Structure formats: C-alpha cells, structure tokens
Amino acid sequence: MKFNKTLENINTYEAGKPIELVVREFGIEPKNIVKLASNENPYGCSPKVQKAVCDIVSNMALYPDDSMMKLQNALCSKYEIKEENLIIGSGSDQVIEFIMHAKANTNAKILINSVTFAMYEIYAKHVGAQIIRTASQEHNLNEFYELYTQERPDIIFLCTPNNPTGDAIDTQSMMEFLRKIDKDTLVVVDCAYMEYGAYKDKSKKVTPKELVEEFENVIYLGTFSKAYGLGGMRVGYGISQSNIIKELYKLRPPFNITTLSLEAASVALKDEEFVNNCIALNFDEMKRYVEFANEQKIDIIESYTNFVTLCLNNTQNSSFISNALLQKGMIVRDLSSYKMNAIRVTVGTKEQNSRFFELASELL
Ligand SMILES: *Cc1c(COP(=O)(O)O)cnc(C)c1O
C-alpha cells in the first residue's frame, strides 16, 4: 500500500523508555527501576492537584468544557494576557503540530538549532517541509540570522532553555534578534523549561506578555509536563497575538484536553509554592551532578533546566553506557541520535541521583 510521500523518511519519536518496558524486558522489579529519561518532575505534582482530580473523577461521562474556561482564566491571570492570545493543546507538542500545519507546506523551510527538541523535525516532515539546521551546538543567534537572510525560512524555532543540552539564550539578545525578523516569518519560542531557567538566572527569563505586546509574528510555548509535574496529563499552551491564535484554533480538534487534565492544570497553577520548592530542590541536587562530572573528569553542560547533559570522553560510548545502565534498571537518554557522545539525565530525587552516581561510576 502506498502512503503519503512525506512520511517516507520520518523516524518515529523515541520516547523515554517507560518503567513497564524495563520490567518486561529485563525482569527487574518496578521498585528497583529509576527513570531519569524524560525530564519529569521527580516530586510529582502538588498534593492539591491530586485531591482536586479525585474530587471530580466521578464526572467522566460528560465531554469536557470545550471553552476550557477555568484553565484559560488561570493562565490569563498568571501571564497577564487576554483569552484571545492563548491556545491550549494536548501538551505543547500539539501546539507545535498546529503551528506546522497552519504555516508550513511542502515548499516551506524550517530553521532550527543543530541540537534541539526532536519533534520540530518530525512535525515539519509531516507537512513535507525542509529542515535547515545551524552548525553550532548552542543557539548562536548570529548564525540563526545569517541562515535566516540566506534561506528565508517560514518558521524559526528557538528553544530556551534548550532540550537536550540545557543551555539557555540571553533574553536581551533574543529580543534584538526578533526585532530583525520580518513579520511574515513565524518565530516559535519554546519555553518548556522556562520555570527552571527563570529561577536560576533572570537574564534568561522570557515573558510571554512582552513577546505578545511587541511582536505580531512570535509565539511562546509553555507546558505543564515538566516543572508542574503533570507529564501524564498532557497539557501545554501557546501564547501569541490573536491573528495567529485564530488560525491555530482552526486546527484544534474539539475536546482536545480531558476534564481531569483541565482540572489538574488549573489547580497546579495556583500552587506556585509547590513548584518553586521543586525547582529549588532541583538546583540543589544538580550540584551533585557537577561534582560527579568533575570527579569522573567528564564534561557537563551548564544547565538551566531539570536535566543535565554529560558529555563523555572518547574512550566512552554513550549508547553502550546508557544500555548498561538500562540493564541495571536506570533509564537515561542516550544522545547519539543527536550526534552527541553524551547522555541526558533528569535530575531526580536525592535517592534516585545517588543510585545514578553509584551505577554510573561503575561504568565510566
Ligand atoms: C517536553 C518538551 C515539550 C513538550 O512537552 P508536552 O508534554 O508535549 O507539553 C516541548 N518542548 C520541549 C523542548 C520539551 O522538552
């Protein structure tokens, strides 16, 4: 059977291995498995969220509120924006998909960083668009601008802090870059880890309100999957001027967020204290990874997120190391598919991290 030509060279996204799979493949008991592969919040979500979701769990027969009023209001007041500036997706992944379908076709060009979130490329390929990558590992805005003037891309993706490297763009430089981009080029600023980045360094903080007020061609992306501890609930959002949001809405399937997810995200936003505590713990624990890397004499990229990227030496192989860790029940992310001899490790709880150091030092 023939399928769409655009699907021919798509490699399906390899999600972090779920615990269930390691149980099945290696016969390890779930309690002995540690997953530090998908940058989830190791402390989970606010207890208030769990309670709120339990309270409405009897209410699953009816379709969700398709206007998403409660979550819309909560996000609008947090970011001081209007409803017309906001679209909510089943993860920010879904918003990326809307963006791609709204703006790109088989002739489109998409400019992305050399090493960045894999889904940009996959969604671009869905519509048959061409991918253009920078050469630098970190976002180099001069190089972005050079490629922009040469190639005239339809969409530019900036990911700050970046996944899977953890580094972040200086916000002032980014604003200057955005001012030089013509109004017909859509710029996506993916801030999946912004809660962490902004906490660590104010000069990396991106405010969606400022973007919306100044630019008619920029969209900010946020998610509940990382700092808010709701990866299992699939809620993300895009913030931009209403002319863009209106187009994205045409692509949104009805009821794309479940009742439980809407409730969870709304309540999670109201418990900033919980999230801030998690972020503080994250950076405390991250210090141990820096020490570990120094002891092992391997490079660690300075991270503005809840994960670290450990760049291995020539004598070590990231696929081998991550596989060996997996067989011991430690799930991390091998970055060889990003052409890096590195592993990405989510900063876990104190116990999870200690376990990582113990297992990794036997292998490195
Ligand atoms: C995790 C992540 C997302 C999206 O996650 P969702 O769970 O789909 O909201 C988007 N961008 C980056 C860079 C991410 O790491």
The ligand as an SDF file (V2000), in Angstrom:
LIG
                    3D

 15 15  0  0  0  0  0  0  0  0999 V2000
    8.8660   18.2850   26.9450 C   0  0  0  0  0  0  0  0  0  0  0  0
    9.0150   19.3110   25.8830 C   0  0  0  0  0  0  0  0  0  0  0  0
    7.9210   19.8310   25.1610 C   0  0  0  0  0  0  0  0  0  0  0  0
    6.5240   19.4300   25.2190 C   0  0  0  0  0  0  0  0  0  0  0  0
    6.0610   18.6440   26.1020 O   0  0  0  0  0  0  0  0  0  0  0  0
    4.4970   18.3260   26.1850 P   0  0  0  0  0  0  0  0  0  0  0  0
    4.4940   17.2360   27.1650 O   0  0  0  0  0  0  0  0  0  0  0  0
    4.0430   17.9390   24.8200 O   0  0  0  0  0  0  0  0  0  0  0  0
    3.8540   19.5840   26.6530 O   0  0  0  0  0  0  0  0  0  0  0  0
    8.1510   20.8180   24.2430 C   0  0  0  0  0  0  0  0  0  0  0  0
    9.3570   21.2840   24.0100 N   0  0  0  0  0  0  0  0  0  0  0  0
   10.4200   20.8130   24.6660 C   0  0  0  0  0  0  0  0  0  0  0  0
   11.7280   21.4050   24.3700 C   0  0  0  0  0  0  0  0  0  0  0  0
   10.2890   19.8180   25.6120 C   0  0  0  0  0  0  0  0  0  0  0  0
   11.3680   19.3360   26.2260 O   0  0  0  0  0  0  0  0  0  0  0  0
  1  2  1  0
  2  3  1  0
  2 14  2  0
  3  4  1  0
  3 10  2  0
  4  5  1  0
  5  6  1  0
  6  7  2  0
  6  8  1  0
  6  9  1  0
 10 11  1  0
 11 12  2  0
 12 13  1  0
 12 14  1  0
 14 15  1  0
M  END
$$$$
